[in-house]
Amino acid sequence: MAETDTSDHPGVRIPPPFVYIGFFLLGLVLDRFVPIPASLPKIVAWPAGWIICVASLFFFTPAIQSFRASRTSMIPFRPASSLVTHGVYGITRNPMYFSLLLIYAGLSIFFNFWWPIVLAPALVVVMDRMVIAREEAYLMRRFGEEYRRYGERVRRWI
């Protein structure tokens, strides 16, 4: 089998939302067999979880709008036609991944599942190495100096 050509796209193999879902499901399985006894009262967990999930929209929605306005693909299996650096992308280079992390944390708190929270640092490392590093290498090849300057100016996460 021939190796996938990553010259015209980042070469990300797994859709990023599936990485978050996979870690969350792993956390649920661990919670089932080795529960963490910590628990927040529903009066705290439910509003906190909702607030965190809603906060994710402040990153996700403008990120989608920026990609649409720039007429470039937000799917990491397709080539980028332009470099998006404005709006929320001036705060973080990965607002969609950050918003997914907020949803992940918000749902964990809402449902009082603590294993996903424990696994969150590993999730960030996997995203950083398996997704973001590939995307950044691709964007550097594709946009060169413009991307290098952007990367120096804007943090990867927040």
ChimeraX commands (.cxc) that place a marker at each C-alpha (Angstrom):
marker #1 position 0.00,0.00,0.00 radius 0.5
marker #1 position 1.40,3.42,-0.96 radius 0.5
marker #1 position 2.03,6.04,1.71 radius 0.5
marker #1 position -0.45,8.92,1.73 radius 0.5
marker #1 position 0.84,12.07,0.02 radius 0.5
marker #1 position 0.77,14.83,2.63 radius 0.5
marker #1 position 2.06,17.59,0.36 radius 0.5
marker #1 position -1.40,18.93,-0.46 radius 0.5
marker #1 position -2.99,18.47,2.97 radius 0.5
marker #1 position -1.85,18.00,6.58 radius 0.5
marker #1 position -2.06,14.21,6.54 radius 0.5
marker #1 position -4.19,14.00,9.67 radius 0.5
marker #1 position -5.45,10.42,9.81 radius 0.5
marker #1 position -8.26,10.63,12.36 radius 0.5
marker #1 position -10.86,13.41,12.37 radius 0.5
marker #1 position -10.00,15.54,15.43 radius 0.5
marker #1 position -13.49,15.35,16.98 radius 0.5
marker #1 position -13.10,11.55,17.03 radius 0.5
marker #1 position -9.94,11.93,19.14 radius 0.5
marker #1 position -11.94,13.88,21.75 radius 0.5
marker #1 position -14.82,11.39,21.59 radius 0.5
marker #1 position -12.40,8.47,21.93 radius 0.5
marker #1 position -10.77,9.93,25.04 radius 0.5
marker #1 position -14.17,10.76,26.53 radius 0.5
marker #1 position -15.42,7.21,25.93 radius 0.5
marker #1 position -12.21,5.78,27.41 radius 0.5
marker #1 position -12.88,7.96,30.46 radius 0.5
marker #1 position -16.42,6.58,30.72 radius 0.5
marker #1 position -15.15,3.00,30.53 radius 0.5
marker #1 position -12.54,3.71,33.23 radius 0.5
marker #1 position -15.23,5.38,35.34 radius 0.5
marker #1 position -17.36,2.26,35.04 radius 0.5
marker #1 position -14.62,-0.09,36.26 radius 0.5
marker #1 position -12.48,2.18,38.47 radius 0.5
marker #1 position -14.73,5.06,39.53 radius 0.5
marker #1 position -13.28,8.19,41.02 radius 0.5
marker #1 position -15.38,8.84,44.11 radius 0.5
marker #1 position -15.32,12.63,43.78 radius 0.5
marker #1 position -18.67,14.19,43.00 radius 0.5
marker #1 position -20.02,17.69,42.70 radius 0.5
marker #1 position -23.58,18.44,43.78 radius 0.5
marker #1 position -25.88,18.79,40.77 radius 0.5
marker #1 position -26.56,22.39,41.73 radius 0.5
marker #1 position -22.88,23.09,41.04 radius 0.5
marker #1 position -22.06,20.53,38.32 radius 0.5
marker #1 position -24.95,21.29,35.98 radius 0.5
marker #1 position -24.52,25.07,35.75 radius 0.5
marker #1 position -20.71,24.81,35.66 radius 0.5
marker #1 position -20.85,22.20,32.89 radius 0.5
marker #1 position -23.32,24.27,30.86 radius 0.5
marker #1 position -21.33,27.48,31.28 radius 0.5
marker #1 position -18.14,25.78,30.07 radius 0.5
marker #1 position -19.94,24.20,27.10 radius 0.5
marker #1 position -21.55,27.53,26.15 radius 0.5
marker #1 position -18.16,29.27,26.49 radius 0.5
marker #1 position -16.89,26.95,23.78 radius 0.5
marker #1 position -19.21,28.68,21.32 radius 0.5
marker #1 position -17.23,31.91,21.75 radius 0.5
marker #1 position -14.33,30.13,20.04 radius 0.5
marker #1 position -16.07,27.64,17.77 radius 0.5
marker #1 position -18.63,29.89,16.08 radius 0.5
marker #1 position -16.25,32.69,15.03 radius 0.5
marker #1 position -13.68,30.09,13.93 radius 0.5
marker #1 position -16.19,28.53,11.54 radius 0.5
marker #1 position -17.23,31.98,10.32 radius 0.5
marker #1 position -13.59,32.94,9.67 radius 0.5
marker #1 position -12.99,29.80,7.61 radius 0.5
marker #1 position -16.15,30.38,5.61 radius 0.5
marker #1 position -15.29,34.04,5.01 radius 0.5
marker #1 position -11.82,33.02,3.82 radius 0.5
marker #1 position -13.31,30.28,1.63 radius 0.5
marker #1 position -10.86,27.68,2.81 radius 0.5
marker #1 position -11.42,24.15,4.07 radius 0.5
marker #1 position -11.56,23.51,7.79 radius 0.5
marker #1 position -11.30,19.77,7.17 radius 0.5
marker #1 position -7.74,18.53,7.81 radius 0.5
marker #1 position -7.95,16.06,4.91 radius 0.5
marker #1 position -8.23,18.82,2.32 radius 0.5
marker #1 position -5.83,21.52,1.10 radius 0.5
marker #1 position -5.95,25.01,2.61 radius 0.5
marker #1 position -6.51,27.77,0.08 radius 0.5
marker #1 position -5.74,30.59,2.51 radius 0.5
marker #1 position -4.25,31.17,5.94 radius 0.5
marker #1 position -6.82,32.33,8.50 radius 0.5
marker #1 position -5.20,34.66,11.06 radius 0.5
marker #1 position -7.94,37.15,11.91 radius 0.5
marker #1 position -10.71,37.20,14.50 radius 0.5
marker #1 position -10.48,34.43,17.07 radius 0.5
marker #1 position -7.40,33.14,15.20 radius 0.5
marker #1 position -5.62,36.20,16.55 radius 0.5
marker #1 position -6.10,34.76,20.07 radius 0.5
marker #1 position -5.33,31.09,19.46 radius 0.5
marker #1 position -4.12,29.14,16.45 radius 0.5
marker #1 position -6.53,26.33,17.32 radius 0.5
marker #1 position -9.86,27.78,18.46 radius 0.5
marker #1 position -11.85,24.78,17.23 radius 0.5
marker #1 position -9.69,22.32,19.16 radius 0.5
marker #1 position -9.81,24.57,22.21 radius 0.5
marker #1 position -13.61,24.73,21.95 radius 0.5
marker #1 position -13.77,20.93,21.71 radius 0.5
marker #1 position -11.63,20.75,24.87 radius 0.5
marker #1 position -14.09,23.07,26.63 radius 0.5
marker #1 position -17.03,20.90,25.56 radius 0.5
marker #1 position -15.12,17.80,26.72 radius 0.5
marker #1 position -14.47,19.38,30.14 radius 0.5
marker #1 position -17.97,20.84,30.41 radius 0.5
marker #1 position -19.63,17.49,29.74 radius 0.5
marker #1 position -17.29,15.76,32.19 radius 0.5
marker #1 position -18.24,18.21,34.93 radius 0.5
marker #1 position -21.94,18.21,34.02 radius 0.5
marker #1 position -22.15,14.41,34.30 radius 0.5
marker #1 position -19.64,14.13,37.20 radius 0.5
marker #1 position -17.28,11.92,35.19 radius 0.5
marker #1 position -13.77,12.58,36.43 radius 0.5
marker #1 position -11.76,10.13,34.36 radius 0.5
marker #1 position -12.12,12.29,31.23 radius 0.5
marker #1 position -10.67,15.21,33.24 radius 0.5
marker #1 position -7.78,13.00,34.40 radius 0.5
marker #1 position -7.19,11.98,30.77 radius 0.5
marker #1 position -7.37,15.56,29.45 radius 0.5
marker #1 position -3.58,16.19,29.58 radius 0.5
marker #1 position -3.00,13.02,27.53 radius 0.5
marker #1 position -5.69,14.18,25.10 radius 0.5
marker #1 position -3.89,17.51,24.67 radius 0.5
marker #1 position -0.58,15.73,24.03 radius 0.5
marker #1 position -2.17,13.42,21.44 radius 0.5
marker #1 position -3.85,16.38,19.72 radius 0.5
marker #1 position -0.60,18.33,19.81 radius 0.5
marker #1 position 1.56,15.53,18.37 radius 0.5
marker #1 position -0.83,13.66,16.07 radius 0.5
marker #1 position -2.95,16.50,14.71 radius 0.5
marker #1 position -1.59,19.98,15.38 radius 0.5
marker #1 position 2.05,19.14,14.58 radius 0.5
marker #1 position 0.97,17.71,11.21 radius 0.5
marker #1 position -1.23,20.71,10.48 radius 0.5
marker #1 position 1.51,23.16,11.43 radius 0.5
marker #1 position 4.10,21.37,9.29 radius 0.5
marker #1 position 1.67,21.48,6.36 radius 0.5
marker #1 position 0.86,25.17,6.90 radius 0.5
marker #1 position 4.58,25.95,7.07 radius 0.5
marker #1 position 5.13,24.16,3.73 radius 0.5
marker #1 position 2.06,25.80,2.21 radius 0.5
marker #1 position 2.40,29.39,3.52 radius 0.5
marker #1 position 6.05,29.62,4.60 radius 0.5
marker #1 position 7.15,32.90,6.11 radius 0.5
marker #1 position 3.58,34.15,6.56 radius 0.5
marker #1 position 2.76,31.14,8.76 radius 0.5
marker #1 position 6.07,31.39,10.66 radius 0.5
marker #1 position 5.30,35.02,11.59 radius 0.5
marker #1 position 1.75,34.08,12.58 radius 0.5
marker #1 position 3.06,31.23,14.77 radius 0.5
marker #1 position 5.42,33.63,16.54 radius 0.5
marker #1 position 2.59,36.11,17.17 radius 0.5
marker #1 position -0.24,33.79,18.27 radius 0.5
marker #1 position -0.14,30.97,20.84 radius 0.5
marker #1 position -1.02,27.42,19.88 radius 0.5
marker #1 position -3.75,26.94,22.48 radius 0.5
marker #1 position -4.50,30.05,24.54 radius 0.5
marker link #1:1,2 radius 0.2
marker link #1:2,3 radius 0.2
marker link #1:3,4 radius 0.2
marker link #1:4,5 radius 0.2
marker link #1:5,6 radius 0.2
marker link #1:6,7 radius 0.2
marker link #1:7,8 radius 0.2
marker link #1:8,9 radius 0.2
marker link #1:9,10 radius 0.2
marker link #1:10,11 radius 0.2
marker link #1:11,12 radius 0.2
marker link #1:12,13 radius 0.2
marker link #1:13,14 radius 0.2
marker link #1:14,15 radius 0.2
marker link #1:15,16 radius 0.2
marker link #1:16,17 radius 0.2
marker link #1:17,18 radius 0.2
marker link #1:18,19 radius 0.2
marker link #1:19,20 radius 0.2
marker link #1:20,21 radius 0.2
marker link #1:21,22 radius 0.2
marker link #1:22,23 radius 0.2
marker link #1:23,24 radius 0.2
marker link #1:24,25 radius 0.2
marker link #1:25,26 radius 0.2
marker link #1:26,27 radius 0.2
marker link #1:27,28 radius 0.2
marker link #1:28,29 radius 0.2
marker link #1:29,30 radius 0.2
marker link #1:30,31 radius 0.2
marker link #1:31,32 radius 0.2
marker link #1:32,33 radius 0.2
marker link #1:33,34 radius 0.2
marker link #1:34,35 radius 0.2
marker link #1:35,36 radius 0.2
marker link #1:36,37 radius 0.2
marker link #1:37,38 radius 0.2
marker link #1:38,39 radius 0.2
marker link #1:39,40 radius 0.2
marker link #1:40,41 radius 0.2
marker link #1:41,42 radius 0.2
marker link #1:42,43 radius 0.2
marker link #1:43,44 radius 0.2
marker link #1:44,45 radius 0.2
marker link #1:45,46 radius 0.2
marker link #1:46,47 radius 0.2
marker link #1:47,48 radius 0.2
marker link #1:48,49 radius 0.2
marker link #1:49,50 radius 0.2
marker link #1:50,51 radius 0.2
marker link #1:51,52 radius 0.2
marker link #1:52,53 radius 0.2
marker link #1:53,54 radius 0.2
marker link #1:54,55 radius 0.2
marker link #1:55,56 radius 0.2
marker link #1:56,57 radius 0.2
marker link #1:57,58 radius 0.2
marker link #1:58,59 radius 0.2
marker link #1:59,60 radius 0.2
marker link #1:60,61 radius 0.2
marker link #1:61,62 radius 0.2
marker link #1:62,63 radius 0.2
marker link #1:63,64 radius 0.2
marker link #1:64,65 radius 0.2
marker link #1:65,66 radius 0.2
marker link #1:66,67 radius 0.2
marker link #1:67,68 radius 0.2
marker link #1:68,69 radius 0.2
marker link #1:69,70 radius 0.2
marker link #1:70,71 radius 0.2
marker link #1:71,72 radius 0.2
marker link #1:72,73 radius 0.2
marker link #1:73,74 radius 0.2
marker link #1:74,75 radius 0.2
marker link #1:75,76 radius 0.2
marker link #1:76,77 radius 0.2
marker link #1:77,78 radius 0.2
marker link #1:78,79 radius 0.2
marker link #1:79,80 radius 0.2
marker link #1:80,81 radius 0.2
marker link #1:81,82 radius 0.2
marker link #1:82,83 radius 0.2
marker link #1:83,84 radius 0.2
marker link #1:84,85 radius 0.2
marker link #1:85,86 radius 0.2
marker link #1:86,87 radius 0.2
marker link #1:87,88 radius 0.2
marker link #1:88,89 radius 0.2
marker link #1:89,90 radius 0.2
marker link #1:90,91 radius 0.2
marker link #1:91,92 radius 0.2
marker link #1:92,93 radius 0.2
marker link #1:93,94 radius 0.2
marker link #1:94,95 radius 0.2
marker link #1:95,96 radius 0.2
marker link #1:96,97 radius 0.2
marker link #1:97,98 radius 0.2
marker link #1:98,99 radius 0.2
marker link #1:99,100 radius 0.2
marker link #1:100,101 radius 0.2
marker link #1:101,102 radius 0.2
marker link #1:102,103 radius 0.2
marker link #1:103,104 radius 0.2
marker link #1:104,105 radius 0.2
marker link #1:105,106 radius 0.2
marker link #1:106,107 radius 0.2
marker link #1:107,108 radius 0.2
marker link #1:108,109 radius 0.2
marker link #1:109,110 radius 0.2
marker link #1:110,111 radius 0.2
marker link #1:111,112 radius 0.2
marker link #1:112,113 radius 0.2
marker link #1:113,114 radius 0.2
marker link #1:114,115 radius 0.2
marker link #1:115,116 radius 0.2
marker link #1:116,117 radius 0.2
marker link #1:117,118 radius 0.2
marker link #1:118,119 radius 0.2
marker link #1:119,120 radius 0.2
marker link #1:120,121 radius 0.2
marker link #1:121,122 radius 0.2
marker link #1:122,123 radius 0.2
marker link #1:123,124 radius 0.2
marker link #1:124,125 radius 0.2
marker link #1:125,126 radius 0.2
marker link #1:126,127 radius 0.2
marker link #1:127,128 radius 0.2
marker link #1:128,129 radius 0.2
marker link #1:129,130 radius 0.2
marker link #1:130,131 radius 0.2
marker link #1:131,132 radius 0.2
marker link #1:132,133 radius 0.2
marker link #1:133,134 radius 0.2
marker link #1:134,135 radius 0.2
marker link #1:135,136 radius 0.2
marker link #1:136,137 radius 0.2
marker link #1:137,138 radius 0.2
marker link #1:138,139 radius 0.2
marker link #1:139,140 radius 0.2
marker link #1:140,141 radius 0.2
marker link #1:141,142 radius 0.2
marker link #1:142,143 radius 0.2
marker link #1:143,144 radius 0.2
marker link #1:144,145 radius 0.2
marker link #1:145,146 radius 0.2
marker link #1:146,147 radius 0.2
marker link #1:147,148 radius 0.2
marker link #1:148,149 radius 0.2
marker link #1:149,150 radius 0.2
marker link #1:150,151 radius 0.2
marker link #1:151,152 radius 0.2
marker link #1:152,153 radius 0.2
marker link #1:153,154 radius 0.2
marker link #1:154,155 radius 0.2
marker link #1:155,156 radius 0.2
marker link #1:156,157 radius 0.2
marker link #1:157,158 radius 0.2
view
